[in-house]
Amino acid sequence: MKSDYQAKSLTLTGAVAMGTGVMIGAGIFALTGQIAELAGPGFPWVFAIAAIVTGFSAYSYVKLSNAYPSAGGIAMFLEKAYGRSALTASAGLLMALSMVINESLVARTFGTYTARLFDGFEFDFLVPTLSVMLIVVAFIINISGNRLVGGVSFFMAVIKVIGISVLAIAGFIAAQDMEIVTASSSGEPSVLGFIAALALGVLAFKGFTTITNSGSEIIDPHRNVGRAIIFSIVICVIIYLLVALAVNASLSLPEIIAARDYALAEAARPTFGELGVTLTILIAIIATASGLIASIFAVSRMLTMLTDMKLIPHRHFGMPGKIQSHMLVYTACIAIVLTVFFDLGRIASLGAMLYLVMDIIVHWGVLRYLREKVNANGLIVLLAIMMDIVVLTGLLLIKLQTDALIVVVAAVLMVSIYFTEHFFLKRSDETLHPDHSEHR
């Protein structure tokens, strides 16, 4: 029942395709409207600032990946910093859960865009149905092996990067020429709203962490993991800015907010008509599909590592095969439940909260315990922590005003995970090892 990692089964291009695949999934298609609603007419620059915040955050992961490339990625990083502890297990599960939440966000985005191709069908029923179908297909591709995942991710990544870039550039130019630009202000946005929008912007870039979770499976990981992270972030910030500027040029702010779950499709209508809407939907289908495939690939590896490290319980329920296969099943099932019962706005907010808390824990581990071992600059890591705290605080404050329930859900979830892990580890005598038992 042991895991079955396939060393050197992913190339640098395959790793970059995985990272961009997750980011250019729901990251741009679903979150553009959500971010515009919070940040106001200046929302395109949220993506630029979020890229800066992500750049500081990525610094720790690049340093950790260079020193400890692992097919468990963040789980191994946490163990190196905090030992075999409830904090290690809890933060690892927060990361895994935020990734599963992202999968439901991607799937829901796929369903939302695809449903617009089917006139006359019940929209509320069609969206979750299509979303679940995508999760099942992504599961089948993942269960088939790493090389198929890498090949499919690379092929889809090329198509969507080119397609989105061409549509964004053409749409922006056409909108300027046709004087479609409208006054897109419905009141000045608050500073708090802009900061909260940054949290969703950071969520749009978090896909780079999928690369760290496949570290030892990447060819020459000490060199290529960090390069793949940097390349993925650079590619995505360029595309995000192009798309955001095109949307801002084509639609007014009220129009963007009204179509916030499918803003990119509506932005294509003024300049390209129905053909542009259809092309955008087709690209969204490809982008979200590849994003989901890559995300399931990464989170299953991380959960497998946590299981191998005896940090979380595992039950195979009679299923044959390796632990990785079981984790693919669990990941897909949880994503299906979230997709069916949560809307895009709440999914995005919950994912951002869990991810930012986990990110702070990783940075603190580097600053407090691993700075010298991984040769990290303490000031850069400290700045990353401060940025995360500011962004998370802004999101929490705005949500306490507009949707306090999701804050309560996030808090209860994190506390429950921590105490569950505390009691599990305390009772698991067989998993106690002298070299990992120190609770720092």
N, C-alpha and C positions, 0 to 999 in steps of 0.2 A: 503493500500500500504506500510505499514511499513515493515522493515526487520524482518527476522525470524531466529535469531541465535539459534543454538541448543547447549545449555550449556552442558558440560561434555559428548560430543558426540565423542571426539577423545582421545584415550589413549596415553601414552607416546610413545609406539612403533609406533603407527599410526602417531604421530607428527614427529618422527625421520624418518619414511618412507617417509613422505611428503618432509622433508628437503633434504634428500639424493636423493629422486626421482627427484627433480628439478635440483640438482647439478650434479648428474650422468646421465644427459640427454645429452644436447648439450655440457655441461661443458667439458666433456672429449672426446666425439666422434667428435665434430666439431672443438673445440678450440685447440686441440693438434697440428694440422698442422699449424694453424694460429700463434700460439705461437712460434713454431719452426722456422717459416719464419722470425719472428722478432728477436728472441733471439739467434739463431744459435745453435751449437751442445750442448751447456750447457742448453738447454731448459728444461730438466726434473727438474732442480733446481728452475725454475720459479714457479712451483707448490708449492714447499716447502716454498719459500719466500712469495708467495702470501698467503699461509696458515697463516704465521706469521702476515702479514698485516691484514688479515681477523680476526685473533684472537683478535688483538687490537680493531678492528672495532666492533666485536661482544660483547665486554665488555659493551659498552653503551647500546646495545639492551638487553642484559641479565639483567642489572640493571633496565632498564626501564620496561621490561616485568615483573620482580619480583614486582615492585612497582605498575604498572598499566596494569595488564593483560586485554587485550581487543580484541574483534573480529574485530577491525579495526586496531589494531597494530600500525603501524608507523603513521597513521593519528592521532590517539589519542596522541601519544608521541609528535608530532609536536604541537598539540593544547595545551598540557600541557606547552610546552616551550614558544610558541610565541602567544598564544591566538588565537582568531578568526581573522586571518589576511590573507592578500594576500600571505605572505611568507609561512604560514601554508598550505594554499590550493595549492600553486604552487609546494612546495616541495612534498606534498602528491601526486599530479598528476604526478610529475617527477618519483616518485617511482612506481606508478601504470603503467605509460607508459613504464618505463624500464622493468617492469615485462611482459607487453604485447609484447614488443620487444623480450624479452627472449623466449616467447611462439612461436613467429615466427621463432626464431633461432632454437628452438627445433624441430618444425614442419618441417622446411627446412632440418634439419639434418636427420630426419626420412625419408623424401622423397629422399634425396641423397643416403642414404644407401639402402633403399628398392628398388630403381630403378635399382640397380646393379644386382638384381635377375631376371630382365626382359631384356634379350638380344633381340635386334632387334627393340625395341621401341624407339621412339624419346625421348632422355634424357631430353631435355629442356622443353618438354611438360609434361613428366611423373612426374618429381620432384615436380612442384607446384601442380599438380593434387593429388598426393599421400599425400602431405603436408596438403592440404585443407581437404581431407577425414579424416585425423587424428584429425584435429581441430574439425570437426563435431562430431566424435565419442567421443572425450573428453568432448565436450559440453553436449552430451546426458547423459554421466555418471555423470557429475556434477549436472545436473538438477534433477537427481534421488535421491540426498540426501547425507549427510555427511558420513553416515556409509558405503555406497557403495564406496565412494571415499577413505575412510580410509582402507577398506578391499582390494580394488584393488591396492592401492598404496603399502600396506605392502607386498602383494603377489608378485608383480612385483619387488619391491625393493630387496627382498630376492633372487629372481632368478638372477637379474642382478649383485648384489654384488658378489655372489658366482661365477657366470659365468665369469665375467670380471676378477676377482682375479685369477681363475684357468688358464684362457687363458694367462694372463699377466705373471704369474710365470712360467708356462710351456714354453711360448714363449721365455722368457729371458734366461732360462736354456738351452733350445734347441739351441738358437742362439749362446750361448757361446760354447757349445759342438761342434756345426757344423762349428764354426769359420766363421759365417756369418757377424760378426761385420765389418763394413767398415769404411774407413776414411770419416767421415761425416762433413767435413768442406768445405765450399765454400767461404772462406774469413772470417776474424774475424768480429763478430758482434759488433756493436757500443754499447756504454753504453746506449745511448738514445733508441736504439732498444730493449735492454733488459728491460729497465724501462717501455717502451710501452707494452711489452709483459706481464709485471706484471699487467697492467690494465686489460688485458684479463684474466689473471690468477685469479684476484680478482673477475671478472665477473663469473668465473667458480664456485666460492664459494658463490655467493650472494643468492643462493637458501635458505640459512638458514633464510632469512628474511620472507619466507613464513610461518614459524612457528610463528613468532610474530604476523602475521596478522590473526591468528586463536586463539589468546591467551585465551579468555574467553570460547572457545569451547573445550579446553583441560582440562582433569581431573586434579584437583589440580594445576592450572596454576601458582600460585606463586612459586611453586617448580619445576614443570615439564617443563615449557617453557624454562628456562635457561638450564636445563639438556638436553633437546632435541636439542637445538642449539649446545651445546658442543659436544654431541655424534655424531651429523651429520657431523660437521667439521672434527672431528678426523677420522671417517670412510672414508670420502671422500679424505682426504690428503693421507692416506695410499694407497687407490686404485689409485689415480691419479699418485702417484710416481711409483707404480708398472707398470702401463700402459705406462707411459712416458719412463721409463727405458727399457721396452720391445720393444717399438717402436724404440728407439735410438739404441738398439742392433741389430735390424733386418733390418733397412733401413738406407741408407745414407741420409744426410741432403737434397740434391737435390731431392731424391726420396720422402722424406716426404713432401717437398714443392709442388712437382708435384701432389701429391695425398692429398693435405692439407684438402680437404673437407671430405675425407673418409680414412684418414691415418691409422686408426686402422685396417681396413679391409685389406689394402695392407701389413701392418706389419705382419699379420698372414700368408701370402702367402709363404714366404721363408721357414718357418719351418713346417707348417701344410698343405700347398697346398690349393687346392680349397675348401676342407672340412673346413679348418680353416677359410677361407674367409667367407664361408656360415654361420658358427657358429657365427662369429663376427657380421655379418649383422643381424642375428636373435636376438642376445643379444642387438644390437643397436636399433632394432625395439622395443623391450620390454622396454629398458631404456628410450628412447625418448618418448614413449607413456605414461609411468607412470609419466615422468617429466612434460609433458604437462597437464595431468590430475590434478596433484598437483598444478601447477602454475595457471591454470584457477580458481581453487578452492580458492586460496589465493587472487588473484587480485580482484576477484568479491566481496570478503568480504571487502577489503580495499575501493573500490569505493562505496560500500554500506554505509560504515561508513562516508565517506566524504559527501555523500548525506544526511544521517541522521543528520549530523552536520551542514547542510545548507551551506556547503562550495563550492559546485559545483551545477550547475543547473541540473534538471532531467526532462525528458519527457518520458512518457511511450508509446506514439504513439499507444494507443489503446490496448497494450499488457495486458493480464490478469496476475494475480499473484502478488508476492511480488517484492520489489525493487531488492533483490538479484537475482531473476530470470532475471530481465531486464538487470542487470549488466553482467550476464553471456552471454546474447545475444550480448551486446555491445562489450564485451571483445573478444568474438569469431570472430565477424565481423571485428574488427580492426586488429586482428592477421592474419586473412585471407588476408586482403589487403596488409599488410606488407610482408607476406610470398610470395605472388605472384610477387611483384614488386621489392624486395630487395634481393641481394645476401648475402651469409653468412658473408663475410668479413665486409661489411658495417653495417649489422645488429648488429654484435658483437661490432664494434667500437662505434656505436651510443648508444647502450645499456650501454656500459661501461662508456661513458661520462655522461649520465643522472644519472646513479646510483651513481657515485663518487661525483657529485655535491650535490645530495640529501643526501648522507652519511655525507658529510662535514657539511651540514646544521643541521642534527640531532645531530652530535657531538658538534657543537657550542651551540646548544640549551641546551644540558646537561651541558656543561662547564659553560655557562653564566647564566642559569636560574634554572637548576634542580640538580646541583651537590650535594647539601646538602640534598635535598628531597629524592633522590634515593641512597644516600650514595656512590657516585662514587669518585674514585681517580682522581683528576684533572690532574695529570701528565700523566696517562695512556690515558685519553681522548685527551689531547693535542698532545701526540705522534700519536694517531690515525689520528688526523686532519693533522698533518705534513706529515704522510705517504701518505694519500690520495692526498694531494696537489702535492707531488713529482711524484706520479704515474700518476695523471691526466695531469700534465704538460708534462711529457714524452710522453704520448699518443697524446696530442694535437700537440706537436712539430713534431712528426714523421708523423702525418696525414696531417699537413700543408705542408709537403714536398711531400707526396705521394698521398693524396686524400683530398685536401683542401675543396672540396664541402661538405663532411660529417661534417666537423667542422662548416661550415657556416650553414648547416641544423640544427645542434644541437644548435647553438647559437640563431638562429632565433626562433626555437621552444621554448627554455627556456624563451626568452624575451617575446614572444607572450603569453605564458601561464601566466606569471606574470602579464602583463598588462590587460589581459582578466579577470583574477581573481580579480584584483584591482577594475576594473569598475563594475564587477558583484557584489562584496560585497558592494561596495559603493551604488549601486542602490537597493540592497535587504533589504529594511527597515524591512521587516517582520522577517528577520533572526537575527536582532541585539538583543543580550541579554546583560544585564549589566555586568554579570560575565565573558563574553567572549569578550567583545568589546575592551579591552585594546590592542592596537597595540604596542608591545614592540620594 
